[in-house]
Amino acid sequence: MTHKILSMSAIDVSKMIRNGETTCSDVLETHLVQIDKTAYLNAVTTRYDDVARQAADDADQALKRGDTIGPLHGIPVTIKENIDQKGCSTNNGVKAFANVIASEDAPLVQRLKNAGAIPIGRTNTPEMSWRFHTDNVLFGQTLNPWNSKLTPGGSSGGAGSSLAAGVGYIAHGSDLAGSIRFPAYCCGVLGLRPSHGRIPFYNSTAVSERPMTIQLSSSQGPLARSVGDLKLAYEIMAGSSDLDSWSLPNFERHANSPVRVALITPPEAHPQINKAIETMGQVLARQGYIVETVSLDFIKEAFDRYMAILITEVFLQKELIVDKFGSEQLKAAYEYYAQIVPPLSHGEYAKSLASRSHYHRLIDQFQRKFPLILSPICTNHAFEAGADIKSVEHLKNLMQTMTYLGTMNFLDLPSMNVPTKGVLEGIPVGVQLIGPRYGEDLVLEAARVLEEQGALSSNLAMSPAENTL
């Protein structure tokens, strides 16, 4: 029964709770035991078992009283260490920020709670959420539950690792250059990066506003193991908030039927990844989508432009935060990035930022014909843990595999990792499903079709990593 509960969807467990087949407290205890069993992963870095137990008991009492309940009533979820959760440290993986305690919930955290979800722990992130591998001095390294020699990804590596290991049904993540999708890719789960403004972001603990490109390109979003759970979590998190001036009211964007899908299979990608993209295209084609293999010639150029802008802005934080509070790991990462992509001058920065409209125009014109795109998340498998700060050359090579990842932030396209039945280095091969700006409904519908046709992996990775330690 334990494995069954852990491997089920939040939607199905919610039905069991409502029907009296199990209780919120029993579901919670199963997950707390699972956190204990998978503690070697170091994915859940902060626990508050007593608070969660009280919330579960309150949820059970609400059912007995016949109270109106939310769609996630009694459902265990996890929250990343970089967003405000009342009474918890918003440390963002930085040791010096360990005592920064949030006095209120961020909007999306409050919305999850309002829907009945029970946060059971906070998940690990690299310092400042600024690496493709999850490690920091405060908590240490998070392991990949499929293979501990490989990275769980970053920066939402704790979210991806814990979810793949059966801890929680929904995980919160954030994505500036792939930080939801890459951990989802590395850990074989679903992860959605929504368009900018879809899910509000606000931390009362923040000491200043974020640089402009980070505001425009960073998104909050969910990770899950089923498309239904991912869609439900997204819908609960989404919507406008007075605390985020960029946030938008809910609306859907429709496409003409049949929907056309562009397959991108770059020659530099691992053959297993391109095979997975082609297989997903074939599944969609059998369900009425029009599928065609194409190329996007400006993607590499847009990625390089985005990295230059982003690293320039990130370096604004160097003297204020990194030099004062960062570990040697973080300082090394910053220096390596600066050697690969030197920060821009003021004039170059202004010109590059203005070019964002040009690339948006190009992708908008492309997606008039092909609203959906299937591409790699990464052109190779999950890299060796810690390889991103092994040397400048290692980081440069890794960045070259992630062209289709970070560019989606620059283009502001809703995009998600979908884990397929293919396997590479012991991990389900993930591919990227991309929609038009604000077309999350199109992306989630295509993902639902793939899942319904049995094309996606839904396996838990609860023991393989133990065998590779």
N, C-alpha and C positions, 0 to 999 in steps of 0.2 A: 504493500500500500504506500510505503514511503516513497519509493521510486516513482510510482504512478502519480502521486501528488506533485512531486518535483518536476516531472516531465510533461505534465498537463499545461494547458494554456490558462491564463488568468480568467478568461471568459468562462471556460468550463469549470474551473474551481469555484468561481463566483456562483455559478448555477448550483453546484453541490452545497455551498454554504446556504444559499437561499432555500434550497429544498430540504435542509436539515440532515443531509448525508454526512456532513462534517461540520466542525465549528471553526470560527476564526482563530481561536486559541490553539486548536490542534494543528491547523495549517501553519501558524506562526512557529510553534515548537518544532515542527518538522524542518523548517528553514533554519532555525537557530542551531539545531543539531548539524545541519548541512554546512553551516558556516564553520562549526567546530571541525568537522571532517575535512574540510578543504582549507583549513587555516594555513597550510603550507604554501598556498598560492599567494598569500598576502594581498588579496584583492579587496577585502573589506577591512578597512583600517581603523574605523571608529564604530563601536557598538554601543547600544543603549537598550539592552535586553529588558530591563525593568519597565522602561517607558513604553516599549513595544508591547510587552505583556499587558500592561494596563490598557493600552489602546485596543488590543484584541479582546480583552474582557469587556470593555465598554461596547465594542462592536457586537459581541454576542448578546449583551443585555439589550441593545437597541433592537435586535431581531426579535427577542422575546417580547418586547413591548409593542412590536408591530410598527416601529418607526419607519418613516420613509428613508430608504438607503440609497447610496450612490452606486454607480456601475463597478467600482473597484472596492466595494465594501469588504474589508478584512483581507485584502490582497497585499502580500509583502512586496515592497519595492526598495530599491537602493538609490541613493543620492550621491553625486560626485562631490569631492572635498572642496570644490571651487565655487560653490553657490551657497547662499545664505539659507540656513535651516535653524529655526529658533532654538537657542540654547546650545548650539553646536559651534565648533571652531570652523571658520572659513579660512583655512590655512593655505589652500591652493598648493599644497605640497611643500611649503616653505617653513622651515623650523622656526624662524623668527616670528611667524604669524600664528603660531600654535595657540596663543592666548587671545586671538581676535574672535570674540564670541558674538554671534548674530543675535540681535534682540527681536528680530521678526523673520518670518519666512519670505523668501523670494516668491514672486507671483506664481511661478509654475509649481513650486513646492506646495504652496497653499492650495492650489487647484487640485493637485494629487490627493492631498489630505481631505479636501472638501468632497472628493469623489469616493472617499472611504478607504483609500490606500493607507497602508501602515509602513512607514519607513523603518527598515530593520538594520540599516547601517550605512556608513558613508564609504565611498570607494576611492581607491588610490589614484593619484595623478602625479605626473612629474612636476618638478618645481615650476611655478608660474604656468603650468599646463603647456610647457614649451619644449616638448620633445616627442618624437615618434615612438619612444620606448618609455615605459612607466617605471621610474626609479627616483628616489629622493633620499636625502639624509634623514628626514623626519621619520619616515615609515619604512624605507627600504624598497627593494625591488619586488614587483608583482610578476608572477610566473604565468606562462601560457598553459592552460589546463590540458591541452592536447599534447604539447611537447615543451618541456621547461627550458630547452636549449634555445628556443625561438622566442621572439618578443610577443607579448600580448597586444602590442601596439600602444599608441599614445595619441592624445593625452588621456582619453577615457579608457585606459587599459584595465583599471580595476573594475569598471562597469562591464566591459566585455568578458573578462576572465571570470568574474563571479557569476554572471548570467549563464555562461557556457557550462559552468560547474553546478548548475541547479540552484543557485542562490537568488531568490527573488524571481518575479515573473516579468518585471519591467525595470529598466535601469535608466536613470537620467545621465545624459552626456552633453558635451558641448563641442562645437566643430568650427575651427578657424581655418584649417588647411587639411581637413580630413580626420579630425580627432574623434568623431563618432564612427565614421565609415571604416577607417583603417583598423581600429581595435575590433570592430565587428568582423572585418575581413580576416584578421589574424586569429580570432576566436570562434569563427564559424557560426555567427548569429546575425540577426537582422539589425540594421542601424540606419536611421533616417536623419539626414541633414535637411531641414525645411528651408524654404526661402526666407530671406531676411525679413523680420517683422512679424512672421507668423506666430512665433512663441515669444512673449515678452521676457526681457532680461533686466533685472535690477538687483543689485546688492547694496543694502544699506551700510555694509561694512567697508565699501570702497572709499578710498581717500581722494580719488579724483575721477574724472570722466576718462573713458578710454579714447585712444587716438582714433581718427576718423575712419580709416580703412578697417580697423578692427571692429568698430561699431557697425560698419556696412557689410562686413563679410562673415562675422561670427554668428552662429546660430546655436540655440539650445534645441535638444531633441531627444527622442527615446531610442533605446535599444530593447529588443525583445526576441523571443524564440518563435513566435507565430505572427503572421501578418495581421490577423485580427487584433491581437494584443497591441501590436505596433500602431495600428490605425486608431484604436481606442485611446491609447496613451497620448498620441499626437492630438486628437480632437479635444481631450481634456486639458492639455497644456496650452493649446492655441487660443488666440483671441486677444483683443486689445486690452491694455492696462494703462491707467493714468501714470504709472511709474516708469513707463518706457514710451517716449515720444515717437519712436519708430514703429511701435506695435500696430497691428492692423486688425480690423474686425474680420470675423470669419466669412469666407466666401469660397466658392468653387470655380474652377476654370475648366470648361469643357472643350473637347476636340471633336471634329467631324468624324463620323464613323464610316468605314473602318479606320482605326488609328494606324498611322504609318510609324514604323520603328526602324531607326538607323543602327546597324551593327558596325562597331568599330573594332577591328582586330589588327592592331599594329604589329608589324613584323618583329619588333623587338620584344614582344610579350612572350612569356613562356607558352609553349604549345598547348599545355593543359588548360591555361586560362582562355586562350582563343577558342579552344574546343568547347569550353563551358559556355562562352558567349554565343557561339553558333548553335549549341544545343538549346539554350534558352530561346533564341530566335526561332528555332524550328517549332518549339512548343507553342509559342505565341502565334506563329503562322497557322498552325493547325486549329487555333481557336479564333481565327478570323482577322488577326492583325496582318497588315501588309509589311513585310520585312525585306530590307535591302541592305547589302553591305556597302558602306561608303567610307570616306575619310574626312577628317576635319583638319585642314592644313594649318589653321591658325592656333591650334591648341598649345603647341610648344611655345610659340611666341607669347601668347597670353599668360601662360604659366610663368615664364621668365619675368614678364612685366610685374605680375602679382608678387612674386617672391622679392623682387627689388623694392617694391612699395612696402610690403609687409615687414621686411627686415629693417628698412629705414625707420619705420614707426616703432618697431620693437626696441630698436637701439635708443629711442628716447627714454626708455625705462632703465637703461643700463646704469647710468650714474646714480639715479634716484633709488633704484631697488636692487638690481643685480649685484653691483659692486659692494653695496652695503650688507645685503642679506643673503645673497646667493652662495651656494656651495661651489666647490671647484668644478663639479660636474656641470652645473649650469653655466658657469663662466666659460668653460671649455666649449660648450655648445654654442654660446653666443659668438665666441671668437671664430669657431669653424664656419658658422654661417656667414660672418662678415668677410672671411677670406674667399668664400665661394661666390657670394653676392655682396659686393661692397655697398654700404649705405649710399643713397643718392644725395646729390647736392639739393638745395632748396628748389632751384629751377628745374632740375631733372625730376624731382619728386612731384612738383606741380604738373608738369607735362605728363608724367606717367599716370598720375591720378585722373587727369582729364581723359586719358585714353580708355578708361573703363567704359565710357559711353560707346566708343567705337566697337569694342569687343561685344558689348551687349547687343549692339545693332546687328553684328554679324551672326550671333547665335539666334537672335530673334528671327532673322530672315531664314536661317536654316531650319528652325523648328516650326515655321509655317508649313513646311513640307513634311518634316519628321518631328512630331511633337515628343516622341519618346526615343531615347538613345540607350543602347546597351554597349558598355565599354569596360575596360579593366578598371578595377579600383587601383591596382598596382600591377605592373607588368611582370613581377616576380613574386615568389612566395614570401611569407613573413621572414624578416631577416634575423640573424643571430642576435640574441639578447645583448644589448649594450653596444652593438656595432655602430650606432649613430654617433658615438663620441670616441670611437676607437682611433680615428684619424680624420683629417680633412678629406682625404681621398675616399674613405669609406662613406662619409656623409654625402659627398658629391655624387657618388654612384647610387646611393639610396634615393637621393632627391630625383635623379633622372628616371627612376622607376615609378614616380608618383605624379607624373604630369597630368594624368586624368583625374587625380584626386583634388589637389589644391585649386586647379583651374575652375572647378565647379563653384567654389566660394567666390572667386573673382567674377564669374558670370552670374552668380546668385541663382543657381538652378537647384531645385529640390532633387536630391539624389540619395540613393540608399544602397547598402550592400545587401545582396541576396546570396546566401550560401547554397551552393548546388550539390548534387550527388557526387560530383567528381571530387577526387582527393589529391592533395599535393602536400608532401611532407607531413602526412598524417592529419591534415586539416581540410575540412570541406572547402572546395575552391569557390571563392566569392567573385561575383561580377557586379558591376555598377549599373543600376537602373536609374536613368536621368529623365526628368520631365521639364516642361517649359516653366518659366518663372511663375510661381504661385500655382503650379499644376500638381500639387501633392496628391490630389484625388486620382489623377491619371497614373501616377507612379504606384500608388498603393493598390489600385485596381489591377494593374498588370502583375504586380507581385502576388496578389490574391489568385489570379488565374494560374500563375506558375505553381503556387502552393497547391491549389486545388487539383492540378494535373499531376501531382506527385513529383515535381521536378526539383523541389528544394529539400535540403537536409534539415532534419529536426532533431538530430542526435544530441544528447548531453555528453559532455567530456568530463566525467566525474572521477575517472581513475587513471587515464593514460599518462598524465604528467608525473604521477607517482612512480611510474616505471622508468622514467628517464632522469630521475634525480641522481 
